[in-house]
Amino acid sequence: MKLSASIHLHEKSNSRFQFIYAGQLYGTFFAVYGKFTVNEKYLTKIDLLLINYMGTINIGIKSAIIENTISRRSIVNYGSENEDIIEIDCITLQLNVQGLNGINKSEKSLVCNFYLTDNLYFEVNRKLEKLPKDYEQYVFDSEFKYREGLGPVTDLNRHVNKIIAAPGGICPRGYSKIITS
């Protein structure tokens, strides 16, 4: 893959958070970091940290699930001469985020058990949840609806299944090459 971020998964890196995803929702720029616990060649735990950097609506982690198996993905090889489709093997994190959920940072821990080999990628598959119902009368959910003056409010389709990749991710996915040495 010509265009990706990188994460270092080995015991020497167990104590630090590494960048895995960035996005902008509701005008708020945020980033997600992972602290990966590696024992010998096994990834056993991931601590997630989401930090809001700029914007008025805090984004928080609603839920996070690490898939149990390594998945094969067909993705566009952005940055290559022909932008051809390539196959990569991924450890996949399903990350659900929500506006007005949390304060300046949000944390979550996940237990897993993956044997780390060469040529693996870490995939973040981000999904946005609607704003909590408690806030509907105070905040217009501009990520899911469109309005123009007194005209009708239109629903926006936020869950279009497009395959997009870039360093750290352009919504809704991001890929990082796993470095084990």
SULGIHU-V416499 format. One record per pair of residues at least 12 apart in sequence whose C-alpha atoms are under 7 Angstrom apart, sorted by the first residue. I is the first residue (numbers start at 1). J is the second residue. Records with the same first field share a line. If there is no record, write none. Layout:
I: J ; J
This chain:
1: 77
2: 77 ; 78 ; 79 ; 80
3: 78 ; 79 ; 166 ; 167
4: 166 ; 167 ; 175 ; 176 ; 177
5: 167 ; 168 ; 175 ; 176 ; 177
6: 176 ; 177 ; 178 ; 179
7: 176 ; 177 ; 178 ; 179
8: 178 ; 179 ; 180
9: 36 ; 38 ; 178 ; 179 ; 180
10: 38 ; 180 ; 181
11: 38 ; 39
14: 35 ; 36 ; 37 ; 38
15: 35
16: 35
17: 33 ; 34 ; 35
18: 33 ; 34 ; 35
19: 32 ; 33 ; 34
20: 32 ; 33 ; 34 ; 168 ; 176
21: 33 ; 124 ; 168 ; 169 ; 174
22: 168 ; 169
23: 170 ; 171
26: 57 ; 142 ; 143
27: 55
28: 52 ; 54 ; 55 ; 56 ; 57
29: 52 ; 53 ; 54 ; 55
30: 50 ; 51 ; 52 ; 53
31: 50 ; 51 ; 52
32: 48 ; 49 ; 50 ; 51
33: 48 ; 49 ; 50
34: 46 ; 47 ; 48 ; 49
35: 47 ; 48
41: 115 ; 116
42: 113 ; 114 ; 115 ; 116
43: 112 ; 113 ; 114 ; 115 ; 116
44: 111 ; 112 ; 113 ; 114
45: 110 ; 111 ; 112
46: 109 ; 110 ; 111
47: 108 ; 109 ; 110
48: 107 ; 108 ; 109
49: 105 ; 106 ; 107 ; 108
50: 105 ; 106 ; 107
51: 104 ; 105 ; 106
52: 104 ; 105
57: 99 ; 100
58: 99 ; 100 ; 101 ; 102 ; 103 ; 104
59: 97 ; 98 ; 99 ; 100 ; 101 ; 102
60: 97 ; 98 ; 99 ; 101 ; 102 ; 105 ; 106
61: 96 ; 97 ; 98 ; 106 ; 107
62: 96 ; 97 ; 98
63: 95 ; 96
64: 93 ; 94 ; 95 ; 96
65: 93 ; 94 ; 95
66: 92 ; 93 ; 94
67: 92 ; 93
70: 89 ; 90 ; 91
71: 89 ; 90 ; 91
72: 87 ; 88 ; 89 ; 90
73: 87 ; 88 ; 89
74: 86 ; 87 ; 88
75: 87 ; 163
89: 120 ; 121
90: 120 ; 121 ; 122 ; 123
91: 121 ; 122 ; 123
92: 122 ; 123 ; 124
93: 123 ; 124 ; 125
94: 124 ; 125 ; 126
95: 124 ; 125 ; 126 ; 127
96: 126 ; 127 ; 128 ; 129
97: 127 ; 128 ; 129
98: 128 ; 129 ; 130 ; 131
99: 131
100: 131
120: 177 ; 178
121: 175 ; 176 ; 177 ; 178
122: 175 ; 176 ; 177 ; 178
123: 174 ; 175 ; 176
124: 173 ; 174 ; 175
125: 172 ; 173 ; 174
126: 172 ; 173
127: 172
144: 156 ; 157 ; 158
